[in-house]
Amino acid sequence: MRFFYGTYLLRGTVKYLGMLGIEMNIDINLVSQDAKKTIPADVLKIPFGTVFTDHMFSMRYADDRWCDAEIHEYRPLSLSPAALCLHYAQGIFEGMKAYRRGETVLLFRPEKNFERFNESAKRMVMPEVDSGFALETLKKLLKIERAWVPDVLGSSLYIRPTMIATESKLGVRPSSEYLYYIILSPVGPYFEAGFSPVKIYVSDKYVRAAKGGTGSAKASGNYAASLLAGTDATKVGYTQVLWLDAHERKWLEEIGAANVFVKFDDEVATPSLTGTILSGITRDSVLTLLNEEGMKATERNISIQEVLEGIKSGKVLEIFASGTAAIISPIGHLWYKGQEYCVGTGDIGNTTRWLYNTLTGIQSGQIENSHGWVVSID
């Protein structure tokens, strides 16, 4: 077993004992120093999701077990044209971030991401991963790619765990073979021009998900289904879509790929988890922080009419979205049925700003948190 050449780990095998007592090997095969990419000097100039680190993690599922776990060079995938993921959209993913504080790399509630990943896997009839093993492999990958974690305030190393069906056989049924992998991409702050309100288009024509469907899973097909409504939003100069329920086109669900919150004069409310929206980790964190601050935070049905009437009467004070990408995104305007509505003054509300500052402070390690949300990569 060869581990170090100078300061670079080139080749080796490490072992992990899973929760079920099953031992798994992780092969480590790294690129040479000469083959390493040049890390971009200015993360602010990198378009989201266009630059990737030197290495990735992958493993295969075949014969009813996971195998071939390996950290290796970032490389294209080799798939059969008949791979089931290409025809029947059996694929899921997660979105996470690694943050830098000096020489320390931090993760925010990563165990929740892998828990949700497995919930998505169950809904899409895919094999679960050992969440402890998944986190351990992510930590090892991040240690290797530590230099790629940017140090600009608000920037991060974006983490994309993914699973796709790879069996080469046409037919509408679950695959018997899968590929799980993790890729990493440095990203700058979500708000390039500074933390500022966005404009949201309310779609009453298209829907994201229906009860009994896959709306609560991070399934690839959910995002393909959202693209057309997004083009309607851009036509009127709006950046994201606020989805309404599929049955009545009345109840708020999600904003783009994020959860939505409405601050009324007597509560901060977010739609209940009824199976059509994603159980956001940032959403859960927001609810916890609001309750700790003594604010009334509720999960309930919120109609678009209640929101619009509240904007007109002044009862609606703030609207914001929560998610991994932006953390907290203030909403200044809504567009609904050809009319624009200004939320409050159209500026950032006090609660929205406080939540953004608190969460980004916790994630970067600048604010202490008693919940153990931050995991350090030693």
Phi, psi and omega in degrees: 000117181253127185247317188233138170232105190067241177250011184245129177282118183261313186207141178175179178222130174242157184245148177225132177262111185288173183297334180266010179082011181267124181276134177234138175269144172243108176283138180239114181229101187257156178289156178288165180301320182293334183270356181293146177286160172276122179289126181306135183287330184237100182295338181292343182261005181267116173299142186305132172068031181245342181240135183231154185289176182292332189231161176217170175244144174211156170206156183250152172245119179206150180054039175066028176205158174276142182206174175057043177289128187205139165261123187212180181299148173293125186207161177296156176272150175250113183231147171290144174302342179263008180305133188300329180297331183283342186248328187234012170058035176275087182205145179221164177203172173228164175231125182221171177220146171249135184243152179252137169227097187067237178267000182265139175252133186238146172243150181250109176051047185297331180297329179291325177297317181287330173297315180292325177302316180290328174294320176296319180299316180297319181294328182263013178056050179239158181289144176282157172256152172293112187298325177294319178294318180299317179292321180297316180293324177297317179299317180296319178296318180292325176298319179293321184259023184307322183295341181277348180285113185290155182252006176288134182304128180091349179271170183195174171255111183284138186240126182236089170287136186218147171225133179228152177279128187242356181300136182266086180191121179285145182145134184280092179196164177296145177288159173256356181225143183217157172239129174247133178210161177232128173239156185233141182216123178290136181225146177276183178301144181299318180266095185298323182264016182103158181300114186209157182292151177244165181251130189242133180262123180269117182267122174250007181259314181250155178234156180271317186201157177238157178300136185091352179269206186253020185300332182275356179257150173273070182265140185304319183298332178301323186280327174297322182291344183269350190293320184296317178298327178298326178291326175297321180296315183294333180297331179253016175080024180252153192263331183218167181250133169265118183273141172254167183294156185284333187278308185250351186053046188230322190261137178296141176235276181231164171246111183057240177251029184231160175276155183245143176233143176237124175264110173272178181288347182231003180192163168245118187243150175220148181301143178292154177277097184250012178102354181253352180232162184281141176280088187291137177286321174293322177304311180298322180293320178298314180300319179297313182295320179296316179296321178295330180279356179086012178274153177278107180247123185234152172247116185199172174289134179232119181272154177296327179293321177299321180292313182294319177294323178293326176294317181294321184275344184093001180288326175276117184263323182210152169225137178211161176248155178228138179182173183297319187296301184265347188070283173230129182238111179291144181245120183263331183217148171242145173242121182219121178051048174082005181235142179261139179236129179267125180276114183059234177268000184085000182257184181280129179280162183298317181293318178300313181295318180297316179297317180298312181296321181291312182293316178294328176293320177293315183296326181273358180081009181275340178239128179289144179224131186280354185272355182069034182287335186260129179248126181268137175267105184286000000 
